[in-house]
């Protein structure tokens, strides 16, 4: 699979200076963590889940979470588990089907080995499990169960802890909770693919819900948690993990209070005014702003609950030609001693040592999501990825 693999090769060649790389479920963990992109959640109760997965893969989805937790009622869990096993078995009987990375969000640790055993040979399609309300005390049993299931099945399985517990939100317990989470995930570092932020649960603790024309960063109590999570768990010194962006809840707006957040000029230049209007109508201007803020705050990828959110996340993850040139210049071997240089676009200063970690992160993103041609922006990438 590859990002933008669902669009025609000749279109990719027109859009990309460097095309996104190919990867699969057996690729190195560092690559997969960056490649998650827009991770689409789906209830495990869907009766045609196998068909849905294949169809969504054909529309550019590269990672999915099949949920047995908050998206379904307590009374539906046994039937959802049965459906999940049945749908995986059906998918395994479709040789050659292009599938995304598949994860299962469980409720309790015991579900992990149980589901792995029940899936049988179809477990080869599974990439891992999402672990809810993760703290050191609650999370270690999940990671132990994951390790045992991996050993029993012979299949490499990853965990993605969700950071969403009240202890993480409350100021008086936040640092202690983060230190505990750090100890737990560091012990199982090879098995932890990424850390996911459960912002909806954070808001719930205070009876809050952000509107469609506001981002998670406008809710200050949430923004402070994101900052502390990145501070302690997302460092670029080799000790950090990939931290993914929070879910965007909206896919259509009935009425808005504030002006749209999308400038008109990029769409006029790309002759895509209708696309701009459609994005605004479906609350995508808020989503696009939040994606940009995710990236500015050190997050990579995003939790999504609607297929229409996938393309904007991926389009804004593509590295611009300018970013690529800057990163290349900073990482040239002859720059190893440091120093300052003018950017290739002659519009900024590149300071080699302070900007090195950014450059390395940018080059990883360039490998996964590609590099746009000099005259291609996110509008062209959005327009090209929309199914005809």
C-alpha positions in Angstrom: 0.0 0.0 0.0 1.0 3.6 -0.3 -0.6 7.0 0.4 -2.4 8.4 -2.7 -2.1 4.9 -4.2 -5.8 5.1 -5.1 -5.2 7.9 -7.7 -3.9 7.2 -11.2 -0.1 6.9 -11.6 0.0 9.7 -14.2 -1.8 12.0 -11.8 0.7 11.1 -9.0 3.5 11.9 -11.4 2.0 15.3 -12.1 1.5 16.1 -8.4 4.6 14.7 -6.8 8.3 15.7 -7.0 8.9 12.5 -5.0 6.1 10.0 -4.8 5.1 8.3 -1.5 6.8 5.1 -0.8 5.2 1.6 -0.6 4.8 -0.1 2.7 3.0 -3.0 4.3 2.1 -4.5 7.7 5.6 -6.0 8.0 7.5 -2.7 7.4 9.7 -1.4 10.1 7.8 0.1 13.1 9.3 3.6 12.7 7.9 3.7 9.1 4.5 2.3 10.1 4.1 4.8 13.0 4.5 7.7 10.6 2.4 6.0 7.9 -0.7 5.6 10.0 -2.0 8.9 8.7 -5.8 9.3 9.1 -6.8 6.3 11.2 -10.4 5.6 10.5 -12.5 4.2 13.4 -15.5 1.9 12.6 -17.8 0.0 15.0 -17.1 -3.8 14.9 -20.8 -4.4 14.7 -21.1 -3.4 11.0 -22.6 -6.4 9.2 -20.6 -5.9 5.9 -17.4 -4.8 7.6 -15.2 -6.9 5.3 -16.7 -5.2 2.2 -16.4 -1.8 3.9 -12.7 -2.3 4.6 -11.9 -3.3 1.0 -13.9 -0.3 -0.3 -12.2 2.2 2.0 -8.8 0.9 1.1 -9.7 1.6 -2.5 -10.4 5.2 -1.5 -7.1 5.9 0.2 -7.6 4.7 3.8 -4.4 3.0 5.0 -5.2 2.4 8.7 -8.4 1.4 10.5 -9.5 0.7 14.1 -12.4 -1.7 14.5 -13.9 -0.7 17.8 -15.3 -2.9 20.5 -15.3 -0.1 23.1 -17.1 3.2 23.2 -18.7 3.0 19.8 -20.9 0.1 20.7 -23.2 -0.7 23.7 -22.2 -2.9 26.5 -24.8 -5.5 25.5 -23.5 -5.7 22.0 -19.9 -6.7 22.8 -20.3 -10.6 22.4 -22.1 -10.2 19.0 -19.5 -7.6 17.9 -16.7 -10.0 18.8 -18.3 -12.8 16.8 -18.9 -10.4 13.9 -15.2 -9.3 14.0 -13.9 -12.8 13.9 -16.3 -13.7 11.1 -15.3 -10.7 9.0 -11.6 -11.3 9.4 -12.1 -14.9 8.3 -14.0 -13.5 5.2 -11.2 -11.1 4.4 -8.6 -13.8 4.7 -10.5 -15.7 2.0 -10.0 -12.9 -0.4 -6.4 -13.4 -1.8 -4.9 -10.3 -3.3 -7.3 -7.8 -1.7 -5.7 -4.5 -0.9 -6.2 -4.0 2.9 -5.3 -1.2 5.3 -3.4 -1.7 8.5 -6.1 -3.2 10.8 -6.3 -2.7 14.6 -8.9 -3.7 17.1 -9.9 -1.5 20.0 -10.6 -3.7 23.0 -12.1 -3.0 26.4 -10.2 -5.3 28.7 -6.8 -7.1 28.4 -8.5 -10.6 28.3 -10.0 -9.8 24.9 -6.6 -9.7 23.2 -5.5 -13.3 23.5 -9.1 -14.5 23.2 -9.6 -12.7 19.9 -6.2 -13.8 18.5 -7.0 -17.4 19.2 -10.5 -17.1 17.7 -9.2 -15.5 14.5 -6.9 -18.5 13.8 -5.0 -18.1 10.5 -6.8 -14.8 9.8 -4.8 -13.1 12.5 -2.2 -12.5 9.8 -4.4 -9.6 8.7 -4.2 -8.0 12.2 -1.6 -5.3 13.0 -2.5 -4.9 16.7 -4.8 -3.5 19.4 -5.8 -0.1 20.6 -5.8 0.1 24.4 -8.3 2.5 26.1 -7.9 4.8 29.1 -4.2 3.9 29.4 -2.3 4.5 32.6 0.6 2.5 34.1 -1.7 0.6 36.4 -4.4 -0.2 33.7 -2.1 -0.3 30.7 0.6 -2.8 31.7 -1.9 -5.7 31.7 -2.9 -4.8 28.2 0.8 -4.8 27.1 1.4 -8.1 28.8 -1.6 -9.6 27.1 -0.4 -8.3 23.8 3.1 -9.8 24.3 1.6 -13.2 25.3 -0.7 -13.2 22.3 2.1 -12.3 19.9 4.2 -15.2 21.3 1.3 -17.6 21.0 0.3 -16.6 17.5 3.8 -15.9 16.0 2.4 -12.7 14.5 4.0 -9.3 15.2 1.4 -7.3 17.0 1.5 -3.6 18.0 -0.3 -1.7 20.8 -1.6 1.8 20.5 -2.4 3.1 24.0 -5.1 5.8 24.2 -4.3 8.6 26.6 -7.7 9.8 27.8 -8.0 9.1 31.5 -9.1 11.8 34.0 -5.8 11.3 36.0 -4.0 12.6 32.9 -6.3 15.6 32.7 -6.2 16.8 36.3 -3.3 19.0 37.1 -2.6 17.5 40.5 -2.1 14.0 39.1 -0.9 14.7 35.5 2.9 14.6 36.0 2.7 11.4 38.1 0.4 9.8 35.5 2.6 10.8 32.6 5.7 9.4 34.4 3.8 6.1 34.9 2.7 5.9 31.3 6.3 6.6 30.3 7.6 3.7 32.3 5.0 1.3 30.9 5.5 2.2 27.2 9.3 2.4 27.5 9.3 -1.2 29.0 7.4 -2.4 25.9 8.9 0.1 23.4 9.2 -2.4 20.6 5.5 -3.2 20.8 4.1 0.4 21.1 3.5 1.8 17.6 2.0 5.1 18.6 0.2 7.0 21.4 -3.3 8.2 20.6 -5.0 11.2 22.3 -8.6 10.8 23.5 -9.7 14.4 23.6 -13.4 13.7 23.7 -12.9 12.0 27.1 -10.9 15.0 28.3 -13.7 17.3 27.4 -16.2 15.0 29.0 -14.6 15.4 32.4 -15.6 19.1 32.4 -18.8 18.9 30.4 -17.2 20.5 27.4 -17.5 20.0 23.6 -15.7 22.1 21.1 -17.8 23.6 18.3 -17.1 23.0 14.6 -15.5 26.3 14.2 -13.0 25.8 17.1 -10.1 23.4 17.4 -8.9 21.3 20.3 -6.2 24.0 20.8 -8.9 26.6 21.5 -10.0 24.5 24.5 -7.2 25.5 26.8 -7.6 22.7 29.3 -7.2 20.2 26.4 -4.4 22.2 24.8 -2.4 22.0 28.1 -2.7 18.2 28.2 -1.6 17.9 24.6 1.4 20.1 25.3 2.4 18.0 28.4 2.0 14.7 26.6 4.3 15.9 23.7 6.7 17.3 26.3 7.2 14.1 28.1 6.4 11.4 25.5 7.0 12.9 22.1 10.6 14.1 22.3 12.9 14.0 19.3 15.9 12.7 21.2 15.2 9.0 20.6 13.1 8.5 23.8 9.8 9.7 22.3 6.9 8.1 20.5 4.7 9.1 17.7 1.7 10.9 19.2 -1.4 11.1 16.9 -3.8 14.0 16.6 -7.3 14.1 18.3 -10.5 13.1 16.6 -12.5 15.6 14.6 -16.2 15.1 15.4 -18.0 17.0 12.6 -18.8 16.2 9.0 -21.6 18.7 8.3 -22.4 22.2 9.7 -26.0 23.4 10.0 -25.0 26.9 11.2 -21.8 28.7 12.0 -21.0 31.7 14.2 -17.6 32.6 12.9 -16.3 33.3 9.4 -14.9 30.3 7.4 -11.2 29.8 8.1 -10.2 28.9 4.5 -8.7 31.7 2.5 -10.3 32.1 -0.9 -7.1 32.8 -2.9 -5.5 29.3 -3.0 -8.8 27.9 -4.4 -9.1 30.6 -7.0 -5.6 30.0 -8.2 -6.4 26.3 -8.4 -9.8 26.9 -10.0 -11.4 25.1 -7.1 -13.9 27.5 -5.6 -16.6 24.7 -5.5 -14.2 22.6 -3.5 -13.7 25.4 -1.0 -17.5 25.8 -0.6 -17.9 22.0 -0.1 -15.2 22.0 2.5 -16.8 24.8 4.4 -20.2 23.3 4.2 -18.9 20.0 5.7 -16.9 21.7 8.5 -13.6 20.9 6.8 -12.2 24.4 7.3 -12.0 23.7 11.0 -10.5 20.3 10.4 -7.8 21.7 8.1 -6.9 24.3 10.7 -6.7 21.6 13.5 -4.5 19.4 11.3 -2.1 22.3 10.8 -2.0 22.9 14.6 -1.5 19.2 15.2 1.6 19.3 13.1 2.9 22.6 14.6 2.5 21.0 18.1 4.5 17.8 17.2 1.6 15.4 16.4 1.5 13.1 13.4 -1.6 11.6 11.9 -5.1 11.8 13.3 -8.0 9.8 14.6 -11.0 10.0 12.2 -14.6 9.0 12.5 -15.7 9.8 8.9 -14.2 8.8 5.6 -14.3 12.4 4.3 -11.7 13.3 6.9 -9.0 11.0 5.5 -8.0 12.9 2.4 -7.5 16.3 4.2 -5.2 14.7 6.8 -3.1 13.0 4.0 -3.1 16.1 1.8 -1.7 18.3 4.6 0.8 15.6 5.5 2.5 15.8 2.1 5.8 17.7 2.3 6.0 20.8 0.3 8.9 21.3 -2.2 10.2 24.2 0.0 10.2 22.1 3.2 12.0 19.3 1.3 14.7 21.6 0.0 15.3 23.0 3.5 15.5 19.6 5.1 17.9 18.3 2.4 20.2 21.3 2.9 20.2 20.9 6.7 21.1 17.2 6.5 23.9 17.4 3.9 27.0 15.6 5.3 29.2 18.6 4.9 26.9 20.5 7.3 27.7 18.2 10.1 29.7 20.9 11.9 26.7 23.2 12.1 26.3 26.8 11.0 23.7 28.9 9.4 22.6 29.0 5.7 20.1 30.8 3.6 17.2 28.6 2.4 17.0 27.6 -1.2 13.9 29.7 -1.5 15.8 32.6 0.0 13.1 33.4 2.5 14.3 32.1 5.8 17.4 31.1 7.8 18.2 27.4 8.3 20.3 26.8 11.4 21.8 23.4 11.0 22.0 22.0 14.5 18.8 23.4 16.0 16.8 22.4 12.9 18.3 19.0 12.4 15.6 17.0 14.3 12.9 18.9 12.3 14.7 18.0 9.1 14.9 14.3 10.0 11.2 14.3 10.8 10.4 16.0 7.6 12.4 13.6 5.5 10.5 10.7 7.2 7.2 12.4 6.3 8.5 12.9 2.7 9.3 9.2 2.4 5.8 8.3 3.6 3.6 11.0 2.1 5.7 12.2 -0.7 7.0 15.6 -1.8 4.7 17.9 -3.8 6.0 19.5 -7.0 7.1 23.2 -6.7 3.8 24.5 -8.1 1.5 22.0 -6.3 -0.3 22.9 -3.1 -2.8 21.2 -0.8 -5.7 22.3 -3.0 -4.5 20.3 -5.9 -3.8 17.3 -3.7 -7.3 17.5 -2.2 -9.0 17.9 -5.6 -7.0 15.0 -7.1 -7.8 12.6 -4.3 -11.6 13.1 -4.3 -13.3 10.1 -6.0 -14.8 11.0 -9.4 
